[in-house]
Amino acid sequence: DGAGRPRHYQRSSRMKRFEGKVVIVTGASSGIGAATARRFGAEGAKVVLVARSKDDLHAVAADIPRSMCIAADVSKPTDVRRIVADATGEHGAIDVLINNAGTAVMGTLEEVDHDGWNKVIDTDLTGVYQLTKAAWPALKQSRGNVVMTSSVSGLGGDWGMFAYNAAKGGVTNMTRALALDARNSGVRVNAVNPSLTKTELTQGMLDNDDLIAKFEERIPLGRPAEPEDIADVIAFLASDDARFVNGVNLPVDGGLSASNGQPPQ
């Protein structure tokens, strides 16, 4: 449509699969997180938006009824405990946790220093562990579920994305391990694995016309993803429609992973 969303977005968002459910979305101030928060809000959820920038959070939350904002950094244990305490204090439960907060540092092993490595691992991997662990008792009580935003970069390697590949690879296998360890708890754990998506984090790539042409050549659907493309799948995995889907890393990549790696002929 005119907003750049897939044409089905407005139609499918009229469902109310999350009426009254409490959903935490991290990295909710922009990109996939903002689109996800809006999608859950459209389906009746009480959405808890989490990101470091309070002003950006409130700008997103203005469109979402029944929402609350928590300015916090998921890499900091004290902030993580506050997220869970504030969400349960306000709503009394957590039904869905969307671990979406992330960052990236480009470079090879020789180029990424300790500060760059720690920045990515602390947010993209340790932050996911910390918040999932803190929210776990509430998720068990509600028999809820977790959806991770991993990446196709967690399913295979990239050139020059050493730290990001390591972090997202960890999230991908954490998803599988948590699903196993949650046996008989009623809690499901899944992940989406997007390819290139139009967000603030990827703006530098999107501005490179030659690079985008290469992506468009490799992606069978011929374009990068919109944030709503990913949000729709996150909402599916978190819903009862996916009640028997567990431990899955689902590529949302326009068909990119269908290739064996050889170029188009």
C-alpha positions in Angstrom: 0.0 0.0 0.0 1.0 3.7 0.1 2.8 3.1 3.4 5.1 0.6 1.8 3.4 -2.3 3.7 2.4 -5.6 2.0 -1.2 -5.3 0.8 -2.4 -8.0 3.1 -1.2 -6.2 6.3 -4.3 -4.1 7.0 -6.6 -7.1 6.4 -4.7 -9.7 8.5 -4.2 -7.2 11.3 -7.9 -7.2 12.0 -7.6 -10.5 13.8 -7.6 -10.4 17.6 -5.5 -13.4 18.5 -3.8 -11.6 21.4 -6.8 -10.0 23.0 -5.8 -9.2 26.6 -2.3 -10.9 26.3 0.8 -9.2 27.7 3.5 -9.0 25.1 7.0 -7.6 25.6 8.8 -6.4 22.5 12.5 -5.4 22.8 14.1 -3.1 20.2 10.7 -1.7 19.8 11.7 1.9 18.9 12.3 1.2 15.2 12.4 -1.3 12.4 11.2 -4.8 13.0 10.5 -4.1 16.7 8.3 -1.2 16.0 6.4 -3.1 13.3 6.0 -6.0 15.7 4.7 -3.9 18.5 2.1 -2.3 16.2 1.1 -5.7 14.9 0.5 -7.1 18.4 -1.3 -3.9 19.4 -3.6 -4.2 16.3 -4.5 -7.7 17.5 -5.5 -6.6 21.0 -2.4 -7.2 23.0 -1.2 -5.2 26.0 2.2 -4.3 24.5 5.3 -3.5 26.6 7.7 -1.6 24.4 11.4 -1.8 25.4 14.3 0.1 23.9 17.1 2.4 25.1 15.5 5.6 23.7 12.5 6.8 25.7 11.5 9.4 23.2 11.6 7.0 20.2 9.6 4.5 22.2 6.8 7.0 23.0 6.7 8.0 19.3 5.9 4.3 18.4 3.6 3.7 21.3 1.4 6.7 20.3 -0.1 4.4 17.7 -0.7 1.5 20.0 -3.6 1.3 22.5 -3.0 -0.4 25.8 0.8 0.0 25.6 3.5 0.9 28.1 7.1 2.0 27.5 10.2 0.9 29.4 13.5 2.6 28.5 16.1 0.0 29.2 19.2 -1.7 27.9 18.9 -5.5 27.6 22.7 -5.9 28.0 22.4 -4.6 31.6 21.2 -7.1 34.2 19.6 -4.4 36.4 17.7 -3.1 33.5 16.5 -6.6 32.6 15.2 -7.2 36.1 13.4 -3.9 35.9 11.7 -4.8 32.6 10.2 -7.9 34.0 9.3 -6.2 37.3 7.6 -3.3 35.6 5.7 -5.5 33.1 4.4 -7.9 35.7 3.7 -5.1 38.2 1.5 -3.3 35.7 -0.2 -6.3 34.1 0.4 -9.3 36.4 1.6 -11.6 33.7 3.8 -12.1 30.7 2.3 -14.1 27.8 4.8 -13.5 25.0 8.4 -12.3 24.9 9.8 -11.0 21.6 13.6 -10.9 21.9 14.3 -8.4 19.0 16.9 -5.9 20.3 20.1 -6.1 18.4 23.1 -4.3 17.1 25.9 -5.1 14.6 29.6 -4.4 14.1 31.0 -5.1 10.7 34.4 -6.6 10.2 36.5 -9.8 10.1 38.3 -11.5 13.0 41.3 -9.3 12.4 39.2 -6.1 12.3 36.8 -6.6 15.2 38.3 -5.5 18.5 37.3 -6.5 22.0 34.9 -3.5 22.4 33.2 -4.3 19.1 32.9 -8.0 20.0 31.5 -7.3 23.4 29.0 -4.7 22.1 27.4 -7.3 19.8 27.6 -10.3 22.1 26.3 -8.4 25.1 23.2 -7.1 23.3 22.4 -9.8 20.7 23.2 -12.9 22.7 23.7 -12.2 26.4 20.8 -9.8 26.4 18.5 -12.5 25.0 19.7 -15.0 27.6 19.2 -12.5 30.5 15.7 -11.4 29.6 14.5 -14.8 28.7 15.8 -16.2 32.0 14.2 -13.3 34.0 10.9 -13.7 32.2 10.8 -17.5 32.4 8.9 -17.9 35.6 6.1 -15.7 34.3 6.1 -17.4 30.9 5.8 -20.8 32.6 2.9 -19.5 34.7 1.0 -18.3 31.6 2.2 -21.2 29.4 3.4 -18.5 27.0 6.0 -18.4 24.4 9.2 -16.7 23.2 10.1 -15.6 19.7 13.6 -14.6 18.9 14.7 -12.3 16.0 17.7 -14.2 14.8 18.9 -13.9 11.2 19.9 -15.7 8.1 23.3 -14.7 9.5 22.6 -17.2 12.3 22.1 -20.0 9.8 25.2 -19.4 7.7 28.2 -17.2 7.5 28.7 -13.8 5.9 31.8 -12.1 4.6 32.9 -9.4 7.1 30.3 -10.0 9.8 32.3 -12.1 12.2 30.8 -10.9 15.5 27.2 -10.7 14.3 27.4 -14.2 12.8 28.7 -15.5 16.1 25.9 -13.8 18.1 23.1 -14.8 15.8 24.4 -18.3 15.5 24.2 -18.5 19.3 20.6 -17.2 19.2 19.7 -19.8 16.6 21.0 -22.7 18.7 19.7 -21.2 21.9 16.2 -21.3 20.4 16.6 -25.1 19.8 18.1 -25.8 23.2 15.5 -23.8 25.1 12.6 -25.6 23.3 14.1 -28.9 24.5 14.7 -27.7 28.0 11.2 -26.3 28.2 9.8 -29.8 27.8 6.4 -30.3 29.6 6.4 -26.6 30.8 3.9 -25.5 28.2 6.4 -22.8 27.0 7.2 -22.7 23.3 10.4 -21.1 21.9 10.9 -20.2 18.2 12.9 -17.8 16.1 12.5 -15.9 12.8 15.6 -15.6 10.6 15.2 -12.6 8.3 17.4 -11.7 5.4 18.1 -8.0 4.5 15.3 -5.9 5.9 14.6 -2.2 5.5 15.5 -0.8 8.9 17.7 1.9 10.4 20.4 -0.8 11.2 20.7 -1.7 7.5 20.4 1.8 6.1 24.1 1.9 5.0 23.6 -1.2 3.0 20.3 0.0 1.5 22.0 3.2 0.3 24.5 1.1 -1.7 22.8 0.6 -5.1 25.3 -1.9 -6.4 25.0 -4.0 -3.2 21.2 -3.9 -3.3 21.2 -5.0 -6.9 23.2 -8.1 -5.8 20.7 -8.8 -3.1 17.8 -8.4 -5.5 19.5 -10.8 -7.9 19.9 -13.5 -5.2 16.5 -13.1 -3.5 13.8 -14.9 -5.6 11.1 -12.4 -4.6 13.4 -9.7 -5.9 13.5 -7.2 -2.9 14.6 -6.7 0.7 12.0 -7.4 3.4 9.8 -4.7 4.9 9.7 -4.7 8.7 6.0 -5.7 8.5 7.0 -8.9 6.5 8.9 -10.0 9.6 6.4 -8.8 12.1 3.6 -10.8 10.5 5.6 -14.0 10.9 6.6 -13.2 14.5 2.9 -12.7 15.3 2.1 -16.1 13.7 4.7 -17.9 15.7 3.5 -16.3 18.9 -0.1 -17.1 18.3 -2.2 -20.3 18.9 -2.1 -20.8 15.2 1.4 -22.1 15.7 0.6 -24.0 18.9 2.5 -27.1 17.7 5.5 -25.2 16.3 8.4 -25.4 18.7 12.2 -25.1 18.4 12.0 -23.7 14.9 14.3 -21.3 13.2 12.1 -20.0 10.3 13.8 -18.2 7.5 11.8 -15.1 6.4 14.0 -14.3 3.4 12.0 -14.2 0.2 13.5 -17.5 -0.8 17.2 -16.7 -0.4 17.9 -19.9 1.6 16.3 -22.0 -1.1 19.5 -21.5 -3.1 22.5 -23.8 -2.9 24.8 -20.8 -3.2 25.4 -20.9 -6.9 24.7 -17.6 -8.8 21.7 -17.2 -11.2 22.2 -18.5 -14.7 
